[in-house]
């Protein structure tokens, strides 16, 4: 498939007020968040559209002030079938985003790691029947959608006391394509083979990297752009949208560096995520 990129012709809220199209389209929400639609279905994954972390960490070493405004309000995203979270960190499972988003979409379900069901229920405020828990290796079928969970290592592979993984990647089959969101992760043994088995047409990967200073401050790391490109190549994924940068000044990398690495990647399609654009997947 070919990754296409074009500018929005109206505010994002205007696009998302309308029902989803048959064609595959993606919109970046900042950090790890995306709206993904195709086949008349719409997903939202890892949305952080509030300032809840700035409120939580005000006056601390890492105040979590936003470097970019939300491109859309949570309650302006309509016609959503499912909201997905790869793990329970607040910039992925946000108590400031989930309640208005799910209230505006009363038929939407919330899909989270099984290890995060309790915190998801608290942060979202939705009824238990709207919550679905997954663990690595699970597959969830929803009308017009299929979601498969794989392992992720946000510095480490971690499990709860019941053996459920804390961090997941999610492969979404929608509109005839498979889109992989790796979740927050670094490389780990067996990862390439696990991802290759998904047959993904497009990967969404975090590229803010990691270093000793952030690790010492309790900030878990992610892939570098170079690692993301290598992982795509080894897993046979031809298209990459790099994300998870430009939100918090203590945990980002320069956009110019991401864009330069994308240009030199030798992948068929590689771009740095940007708001104000619509990404599409079309048959070659």
N, C-alpha and C positions, 0 to 999 in steps of 0.2 A: 504494500500500500504506500501511497505518497502522502507525506505530511504537507499540508498547505497552510499558509499564514496570510491573513488579510486584516486590515484595520476595521474596528467597529465603526458602523455608520450612525450609531445612536448610542446614548448611555447604556451601559450594561443592563441596568434595571429594565429598560424597554425590551431588550431581547428576552430576559428571563421572566417577564410578565406574560409572554406568549407561550403556548404549548410547545413542547420540544418537537424538532423536525425529524424526518426520517434520516437525513444525512447526519453523519457523525460530526459533532462540534465540541470543542473544549474551550473553556474560559478560565484563566488563572485568577484566583482570588487573593494571591499573595501567600507567602510562606509555603506551606505544603498543600494549600487548598485549591481545588478545581471543581468546576461544574462540568459534567460530562453528559452528553446526550446523543441519542441515535436510536433509530427504529421507533421513534415516538415515545421514548423513555428518557428520564432525566435523573442523574445521580449527582449528589454533592459529597465530596470526600475531603476530610480534614479541614473544614472551614474555620478560620480564625478571623472574625469580623468585628470584634469588640476591642475594648481597651482593658479587659479584665486583668491581664498580667501586669500592666502598668500600675493598676490600683493595688494589686497584691504585693508588688515589689518596690513600691515608692520608697525612696530614701535608702535603698540598699546598694550594694556594689553594682548590681545589674538591674537598673530600674525598668527595663523592658519597655521603654518608650518606642512607639511605632515610628519607623522611618518612612512609611507610606500609608496613606489613608485607605480605608476599605473601599474597594471599587463599587460596592453595592451594599445596601443594608440587608441584614439577614432576612427580614420579613418581606423584602422585595424579590426574593427568589421563590418563584411559584412553580406549580405543576411538577413537584419533586416526588419521585417514587421511593427513593431510599437515600438516607444520609449515612455515610460510612466514616468510621474512624479507625486508623491503623493502630493507635495506642492511646493511653490515657493522659499523656502530657497535655497541658491546657491549650497549647497552640494547635492541637489536633482534635481535642475533645473539650470544647470551650463552653463553660457555663454561661458566658455572655452571648453566645451565638445560637446554641442549640434550642433554648426555649422559644425565642421568636421565630426561628426557622421552622421548627416542628409545629408550632401553633398555626403558622401560615400555610402549612401543608398537612392537614389533619389525617390524611391517608398514608403519609410517608412512614416507613419503618426506619429504625436506627440499628445499624449493624456495627458491632464492636467486638474486640477480642473477648472471649469468654471470661478471661481474667479480669476484665474491666466492667462487667455487667453491673455491679453494685454502684460504682462511681458514675457510670453512664446514667443509671436510673436517677441518681441524685442530681446530677448536673442538667439533665434534660427535663425532668419532671413529667415524663410521659408514662402512660400505663404500661404494665409489664408485657401486655400482648403486642406492643409495638416494638419491643426490643428483641434482637436476635444476636446471640453470641456465637463466635466462631473460634476455632483453633487451627493451627497449621495442619494442612491436609484436608480440612473440611471444604465442602462445596455447598453453596446455598442457591437454590433456584427460586427466582421471583418472576412474575409475569414479564416476559420479554427480556429478562436479565439472568445472568449466571455469574456468581461470585465465587472465586476459589482463593483460599487463604494459604500463604506460604510463610516460612520463617523470616524474621528480620533480626538484626543484631544492632541495637542502638548502643554501640560499644561492645555489648556481650549478648549472647543468647540467654535470655532469662525466663524463668517459669515461676508460677505461683505455687503455693503449697499443694495444689491439686494436679500439678503438672501442666497447666495451661500456659502457653507462651504469652509474655507481656507485650511483645512487639510483633506485628505482622506486616507482611506485604499482601496486597489484595489485587488479584487479576480479575478484571471485569469484562465479561462478554456482553457486548451491547452493539446493536445495529450491524451485526455481522463482523465485528472486529474484536480483538482482545487487547485491552489496555491495562498495563501493569503499573500500579503504584507500589513501589517497593517499600513504602513506609520509611521511617528513619532507620538507617542502617549503615554499617561499614562492611567491608568484605569479610566473608567467613568461609570456612571449608565446606564444600558441597554446594555453595550458593549458585554457581554458574549452571551446574547440571539441573538444579531445582528450578531455576528460572527458564532454562532452555526448554524444559518439558511443557511449559505453558503455551508455547507457540505465540508469544505476544507480538502484535504489530507495532506497538508503541510503548515506550517506557517513560514513566515520570519518576525522576530520581533526585534526591536531595544532594546538593553539592557544596554545602557550606564548610565541609572539612572538619578538622579537629586539630588540636594542639595541646601542649602541656599546660599552658596557662588556663585555657578553658577547662581542661580536665581537673586541674587543681581547684578551680572554682565550682566544681560540681556540674559543669555544663557538658552533657554527653555529645559526642561528635557524630559526624556523618561521612559519607563518601566525599572525596575530592572530585573535581570535574574529571580529572584524568582517570580516576578509578571508575567513575560512572561510565565513561566511554569504553574502557577495557571490559567492564562487566557486560555492557551491551554487545560488544563484539564477541565475547566468549559465549554468551547466551543466544547468539544468533538473532538479536533484535536490531533492526535497521534504523529505527527512529527514536530519538530521545528529546524530551523536553526537560531541561535542568531547572530545578527550583530550590526553595528553602534558602533564599538569600534576600537581602534588601529589607528585612523586617526589623531586626534588632541590631544595634551598632556593635555589640560585643560578640555577635554570633553570625557574622556574614562574611562574604568575600566580594571583591569588586566585580560589578557587572561586566566591565571591560575584559577581565580575565576569563570569565565564563564564556563570553561571546568569542574571544580569541581561540579558546580551546575548542569550542564548537566548530568554528571554521576549519580548524586543523584536524578534526576528529577522524576523517576518512569514513565516517558513517554516512549512509545515504542521506539522512536528515538529522540534524542536531541543532537545537536552538536553546537560547536562554529564555525562560519564561518571562512574559511581559504583560502587564495589564493593558487594556485598550486594543487588544488583538483577539481575533477568533482563530482557533486552530481547527483544521479539518483533516480527515483521513479519507482518501479517495482510492478506489481500485486503480492499479497501474494500467 
